[in-house]
Amino acid sequence: MDNTGEQRLAALAKANDVREARARLKRELQAGERSLAHTLKQPPQYIYNMRIGELMTAPRGFGTVRATKLLAGCAIAYSRRIGSLSERQRIVVAEAVDNEYERAYEHAKGDKSRPSRTMIAGPSTGVQV
């Protein structure tokens, strides 16, 4: 086999390793075994060419819409590659993710510190929401 054939096979093997590592990372994020914020703060080398939107939608509770809104609030495009983000940008996104998870957790837990709202359903009928 010539040199280019060997190089091609080596490149294919490396690409497969990267795909497997990314899939494993996504599974860990989805299962909650790994923190998205921690992954953003210290990204492994194999996700540098991955788009941030793809990484953001891996955990449960983060779909395309929520990830897009969160990234827009950080002034970062959904299609940016993780390796092209500065350390400051990655930290800003990681903190926004932490805040979003904390807010979602409080909402799911049923934050009792907020007063309930009353909606008027009909004449003098107050329905607690």
N, C-alpha and C positions, 0 to 999 in steps of 0.2 A: 504494500500500500504506500502511496506517495505521501509526501509531507502535508499537502493540503487535505487529503482524505483523513489523515490522523488528526489534523487540527479541527476538521469539521466534526468528527466523532467526539473529540474532547469538548468542543463548544456545545454540542447537543447534550452531552452528559452533564455539563455545568448548568445548562438551562433547565434540565429536568430536576437537578438538585435544588435550584432556586424556586421552581414551581412547587416542589414538595414542601420546602421550608415555608413558603408563603401560605400554602394551604394549611399546614400545621398551625401557623400563627393565627390564621383566621378562625380555625376550630377552637383554639385556646381562648381567643377573644370572645367568641360566641358562647362558650361554656362558662365564661367568667373566671377562668384559670389565670388570665393575664389581664393587666390593666391597660386600657387604651392610652391613658395619659402617660403612664410610665413608658410605653412603647414609643410614643411620640417624643418624649424627652430624651430617650436613649435608643434611637432606632438601630436595629441590626443592619449590617451592610447589605443584606439581600433584599431589603425593601426600599432602598434608595431610588430605584427606577419605578417603583409602584406609585400610582396616583393616590393622592391623599383621600379623595372621595371613596375609592375602593376600600381603603383601610378603615375609614370612618363608618362605613356601612356594615362592617363585619360583626360588631357586637349586637346583641339583642337590644331592641329599642331605638336603634339608630337606622333610619331609612334614608333614602335619597333626599327627601324634603328636609328632614331635621338636620342632616349633615350639611346640606347646601346652605340653609339659613345660618347655622352656627359658623360655617366658614365665611359666609358673606359678612357676618358681624365682626370677623377678624380680618376682613379685607384680603381674603385668600381665595383664589379660584378653586372650584371643586376638582378641576382637571390638573392642578399643579402636581408635580412629582415631589415626593418627600425629600429627595436629595437636593432639590433646588430651593428648599426652605431654609432660612437662616435659623440659627439656634433660638433667637428671640421669637421668631414666628412660631416655631414648634412649641415653645413654652407657652405662648399666648393661646394657641389652640388647645394644648393640654389642660390649661387652667379653665378654659371655656368648657371643655368636656367634663372636667370634674364638677364645675358648677351646674352643668346640665344634669348630670347623674344625681347630684345632691338634691336638686329641685324635683326631679322625677321621683326620687326616693321619698322625699317629704310628702309629695302629692299622693303617692301610693299608700303611705303610712296613714294618711288622713290627718294632716296638720290641724290640730284643734285650736290653735292660737288665733286663727282668723275667724271673725264672726260669720255666721251663716247669712246668706242673702235670702230675702223674702221676695217672692214673685207673686204678683196679684193675678190669680187665675180667673177670677170672676168678681162679681160684686161682693165686696167685703170678705173675700175668701183668701186667706194667706196660706201659701204652700211653702214649706221649708225646702230649700234646695241644698 
